[in-house]
Amino acid sequence: MNRILKNFIRAICIIIYFLILAFAYIRMNTERLTQDIKVFSGIFLGLGLLALEKSYKNDDGKTAITAIELLMLSFYSLSIMHITTLIKCEFTTYMFISCGFVGIYYVLKIIVIYTKKKREDLKKLSDISEIVKKDEPIKKEAKKRNLDKEISKTPKIKDDKKLSDKKGEAKDNNKAKTDKKINDKKSQKSKVIATKKKTIKKEVKKDD
């Protein structure tokens, strides 16, 4: 928007310059007006050369266009008196036509600048959307990997739990079996002792 505003102001300034020349032609004599036009042409030429040098140093295309516009305005101002006498056109009419040409030129220039800026903005947005699209599959893949890892971890935990439960059950079963064997042995010993006692008692009775 800054460039568009600058060009709009330039167009207004040049149109005002031509209108001043048109009104000056009515109130001033031709010789004085010719001298004033030469002075303005010299000013435009100097500004154009300075802008051209600046654009060359900074390698700036925008400043180069401004320099060319100032140089063209300088040459156009110098040629006003010669062209009006050559084509036998009224000076004021020629100035109004010049205002129209300047207006058309800057309107077209502003349209070009605006469309170019819009294209650049759209390109930036498309680049951002492409970057986002490229990042999305990476994020999805990372999420998928994390999910796969979690899924792969959960069965292992369950399996480990099952194994530990089975080991615990096996230990309990082994313990129960060993306890049973010990109890069986004890009961057998007690039975043997009881039978021995009975036999001893019987023998004692017989002896009596």
PyMOL commands that set and color helices and strands:
alter all, ss='L'
color gray80, all
select helices_A, chain A and resi 2-27+30-58+61-87+91-207
alter helices_A, ss='H'
color red, helices_A
deselect
rebuild
show_as cartoon
